Amino acid sequence: MNEFGSHQTIEEQIKQAIETSVPDSTAEVGGDGRHFEIQVVSPVFEGKRTLEKQRIVYAALNDLMAGSNAPVHAIARLETLTPGS
């Protein structure tokens, strides 16, 4: 059992990891169980460049992407938005 709980789907674990780590965020996650599409909305992204915003999200997912048995293998699409955009 990992820190997010084995009873959650991987999509739920990704959503929880992001919403816990990225201030005032909401995340929508979809995918095929190995490759995921993620949309994150947070005011913390305001004024940041795309790469900076992506680094914030990837930092939140570090535990889910680390190691050879990581449940998340790839992010197919990552969209980072500010509220109202």
Biotite code that builds the C-alpha atoms (Angstrom):
import biotite.structure as struc

atoms = struc.array([
    struc.Atom([0.000, 0.000, 0.000], chain_id="A", res_id=1, res_name="MET", atom_name="CA", element="C"),
    struc.Atom([1.438, 3.361, -0.977], chain_id="A", res_id=2, res_name="ASN", atom_name="CA", element="C"),
    struc.Atom([0.990, 6.674, 0.810], chain_id="A", res_id=3, res_name="GLU", atom_name="CA", element="C"),
    struc.Atom([-2.083, 7.466, -1.311], chain_id="A", res_id=4, res_name="PHE", atom_name="CA", element="C"),
    struc.Atom([-3.860, 4.202, -0.503], chain_id="A", res_id=5, res_name="GLY", atom_name="CA", element="C"),
    struc.Atom([-4.232, 1.123, -2.679], chain_id="A", res_id=6, res_name="SER", atom_name="CA", element="C"),
    struc.Atom([-8.039, 1.394, -2.759], chain_id="A", res_id=7, res_name="HIS", atom_name="CA", element="C"),
    struc.Atom([-7.814, 4.445, -5.045], chain_id="A", res_id=8, res_name="GLN", atom_name="CA", element="C"),
    struc.Atom([-7.485, 4.236, -8.805], chain_id="A", res_id=9, res_name="THR", atom_name="CA", element="C"),
    struc.Atom([-4.263, 5.622, -10.226], chain_id="A", res_id=10, res_name="ILE", atom_name="CA", element="C"),
    struc.Atom([-6.268, 8.543, -11.631], chain_id="A", res_id=11, res_name="GLU", atom_name="CA", element="C"),
    struc.Atom([-7.545, 9.305, -8.125], chain_id="A", res_id=12, res_name="GLU", atom_name="CA", element="C"),
    struc.Atom([-4.002, 9.043, -6.740], chain_id="A", res_id=13, res_name="GLN", atom_name="CA", element="C"),
    struc.Atom([-2.732, 11.505, -9.366], chain_id="A", res_id=14, res_name="ILE", atom_name="CA", element="C"),
    struc.Atom([-5.583, 13.925, -8.618], chain_id="A", res_id=15, res_name="LYS", atom_name="CA", element="C"),
    struc.Atom([-4.942, 13.693, -4.874], chain_id="A", res_id=16, res_name="GLN", atom_name="CA", element="C"),
    struc.Atom([-1.175, 14.151, -5.253], chain_id="A", res_id=17, res_name="ALA", atom_name="CA", element="C"),
    struc.Atom([-1.628, 17.271, -7.368], chain_id="A", res_id=18, res_name="ILE", atom_name="CA", element="C"),
    struc.Atom([-4.393, 18.833, -5.288], chain_id="A", res_id=19, res_name="GLU", atom_name="CA", element="C"),
    struc.Atom([-2.409, 18.185, -2.097], chain_id="A", res_id=20, res_name="THR", atom_name="CA", element="C"),
    struc.Atom([0.839, 19.647, -3.434], chain_id="A", res_id=21, res_name="SER", atom_name="CA", element="C"),
    struc.Atom([-0.265, 22.488, -5.711], chain_id="A", res_id=22, res_name="VAL", atom_name="CA", element="C"),
    struc.Atom([-1.927, 25.309, -3.724], chain_id="A", res_id=23, res_name="PRO", atom_name="CA", element="C"),
    struc.Atom([-5.635, 25.958, -4.393], chain_id="A", res_id=24, res_name="ASP", atom_name="CA", element="C"),
    struc.Atom([-5.660, 23.575, -7.344], chain_id="A", res_id=25, res_name="SER", atom_name="CA", element="C"),
    struc.Atom([-8.231, 21.422, -9.034], chain_id="A", res_id=26, res_name="THR", atom_name="CA", element="C"),
    struc.Atom([-7.100, 18.589, -11.271], chain_id="A", res_id=27, res_name="ALA", atom_name="CA", element="C"),
    struc.Atom([-8.867, 16.558, -13.924], chain_id="A", res_id=28, res_name="GLU", atom_name="CA", element="C"),
    struc.Atom([-7.196, 13.279, -14.855], chain_id="A", res_id=29, res_name="VAL", atom_name="CA", element="C"),
    struc.Atom([-7.937, 10.822, -17.634], chain_id="A", res_id=30, res_name="GLY", atom_name="CA", element="C"),
    struc.Atom([-6.010, 8.136, -19.429], chain_id="A", res_id=31, res_name="GLY", atom_name="CA", element="C"),
    struc.Atom([-5.595, 4.486, -20.203], chain_id="A", res_id=32, res_name="ASP", atom_name="CA", element="C"),
    struc.Atom([-4.007, 3.419, -16.906], chain_id="A", res_id=33, res_name="GLY", atom_name="CA", element="C"),
    struc.Atom([-0.431, 3.970, -18.104], chain_id="A", res_id=34, res_name="ARG", atom_name="CA", element="C"),
    struc.Atom([-0.487, 7.242, -20.035], chain_id="A", res_id=35, res_name="HIS", atom_name="CA", element="C"),
    struc.Atom([-2.436, 10.143, -18.618], chain_id="A", res_id=36, res_name="PHE", atom_name="CA", element="C"),
    struc.Atom([-3.964, 13.440, -19.663], chain_id="A", res_id=37, res_name="GLU", atom_name="CA", element="C"),
    struc.Atom([-4.032, 15.995, -16.884], chain_id="A", res_id=38, res_name="ILE", atom_name="CA", element="C"),
    struc.Atom([-5.518, 19.459, -16.587], chain_id="A", res_id=39, res_name="GLN", atom_name="CA", element="C"),
    struc.Atom([-4.618, 21.499, -13.511], chain_id="A", res_id=40, res_name="VAL", atom_name="CA", element="C"),
    struc.Atom([-6.113, 24.866, -12.595], chain_id="A", res_id=41, res_name="VAL", atom_name="CA", element="C"),
    struc.Atom([-4.404, 26.916, -9.873], chain_id="A", res_id=42, res_name="SER", atom_name="CA", element="C"),
    struc.Atom([-3.733, 30.595, -9.146], chain_id="A", res_id=43, res_name="PRO", atom_name="CA", element="C"),
    struc.Atom([-0.128, 29.602, -8.354], chain_id="A", res_id=44, res_name="VAL", atom_name="CA", element="C"),
    struc.Atom([0.476, 29.377, -12.118], chain_id="A", res_id=45, res_name="PHE", atom_name="CA", element="C"),
    struc.Atom([-0.228, 33.082, -12.618], chain_id="A", res_id=46, res_name="GLU", atom_name="CA", element="C"),
    struc.Atom([2.711, 34.810, -14.301], chain_id="A", res_id=47, res_name="GLY", atom_name="CA", element="C"),
    struc.Atom([4.758, 31.623, -14.659], chain_id="A", res_id=48, res_name="LYS", atom_name="CA", element="C"),
    struc.Atom([6.168, 30.222, -17.882], chain_id="A", res_id=49, res_name="ARG", atom_name="CA", element="C"),
    struc.Atom([4.932, 26.889, -19.202], chain_id="A", res_id=50, res_name="THR", atom_name="CA", element="C"),
    struc.Atom([8.034, 25.001, -18.077], chain_id="A", res_id=51, res_name="LEU", atom_name="CA", element="C"),
    struc.Atom([7.762, 26.405, -14.534], chain_id="A", res_id=52, res_name="GLU", atom_name="CA", element="C"),
    struc.Atom([4.104, 25.367, -14.315], chain_id="A", res_id=53, res_name="LYS", atom_name="CA", element="C"),
    struc.Atom([4.902, 21.869, -15.580], chain_id="A", res_id=54, res_name="GLN", atom_name="CA", element="C"),
    struc.Atom([7.728, 21.488, -13.058], chain_id="A", res_id=55, res_name="ARG", atom_name="CA", element="C"),
    struc.Atom([5.301, 22.293, -10.234], chain_id="A", res_id=56, res_name="ILE", atom_name="CA", element="C"),
    struc.Atom([2.950, 19.522, -11.372], chain_id="A", res_id=57, res_name="VAL", atom_name="CA", element="C"),
    struc.Atom([5.712, 16.979, -12.039], chain_id="A", res_id=58, res_name="TYR", atom_name="CA", element="C"),
    struc.Atom([7.125, 17.647, -8.549], chain_id="A", res_id=59, res_name="ALA", atom_name="CA", element="C"),
    struc.Atom([3.716, 16.718, -7.129], chain_id="A", res_id=60, res_name="ALA", atom_name="CA", element="C"),
    struc.Atom([3.806, 13.449, -9.101], chain_id="A", res_id=61, res_name="LEU", atom_name="CA", element="C"),
    struc.Atom([7.383, 12.502, -8.255], chain_id="A", res_id=62, res_name="ASN", atom_name="CA", element="C"),
    struc.Atom([6.477, 9.601, -5.950], chain_id="A", res_id=63, res_name="ASP", atom_name="CA", element="C"),
    struc.Atom([4.049, 8.164, -8.522], chain_id="A", res_id=64, res_name="LEU", atom_name="CA", element="C"),
    struc.Atom([6.638, 8.341, -11.322], chain_id="A", res_id=65, res_name="MET", atom_name="CA", element="C"),
    struc.Atom([9.762, 7.152, -9.489], chain_id="A", res_id=66, res_name="ALA", atom_name="CA", element="C"),
    struc.Atom([11.294, 3.715, -9.921], chain_id="A", res_id=67, res_name="GLY", atom_name="CA", element="C"),
    struc.Atom([10.906, 0.861, -12.356], chain_id="A", res_id=68, res_name="SER", atom_name="CA", element="C"),
    struc.Atom([7.525, -0.190, -10.914], chain_id="A", res_id=69, res_name="ASN", atom_name="CA", element="C"),
    struc.Atom([6.060, 3.307, -10.900], chain_id="A", res_id=70, res_name="ALA", atom_name="CA", element="C"),
    struc.Atom([2.311, 3.366, -11.555], chain_id="A", res_id=71, res_name="PRO", atom_name="CA", element="C"),
    struc.Atom([2.612, 6.446, -13.810], chain_id="A", res_id=72, res_name="VAL", atom_name="CA", element="C"),
    struc.Atom([4.738, 5.818, -16.887], chain_id="A", res_id=73, res_name="HIS", atom_name="CA", element="C"),
    struc.Atom([3.978, 8.888, -18.967], chain_id="A", res_id=74, res_name="ALA", atom_name="CA", element="C"),
    struc.Atom([1.981, 12.074, -19.088], chain_id="A", res_id=75, res_name="ILE", atom_name="CA", element="C"),
    struc.Atom([0.576, 12.282, -22.613], chain_id="A", res_id=76, res_name="ALA", atom_name="CA", element="C"),
    struc.Atom([-0.835, 15.782, -22.134], chain_id="A", res_id=77, res_name="ARG", atom_name="CA", element="C"),
    struc.Atom([-0.439, 18.287, -19.318], chain_id="A", res_id=78, res_name="LEU", atom_name="CA", element="C"),
    struc.Atom([-2.438, 21.489, -19.360], chain_id="A", res_id=79, res_name="GLU", atom_name="CA", element="C"),
    struc.Atom([-1.798, 24.083, -16.647], chain_id="A", res_id=80, res_name="THR", atom_name="CA", element="C"),
    struc.Atom([-4.285, 26.930, -16.337], chain_id="A", res_id=81, res_name="LEU", atom_name="CA", element="C"),
    struc.Atom([-5.102, 29.804, -14.039], chain_id="A", res_id=82, res_name="THR", atom_name="CA", element="C"),
    struc.Atom([-8.681, 30.334, -12.810], chain_id="A", res_id=83, res_name="PRO", atom_name="CA", element="C"),
    struc.Atom([-10.705, 32.125, -15.461], chain_id="A", res_id=84, res_name="GLY", atom_name="CA", element="C"),
    struc.Atom([-8.395, 31.227, -18.334], chain_id="A", res_id=85, res_name="SER", atom_name="CA", element="C"),
])
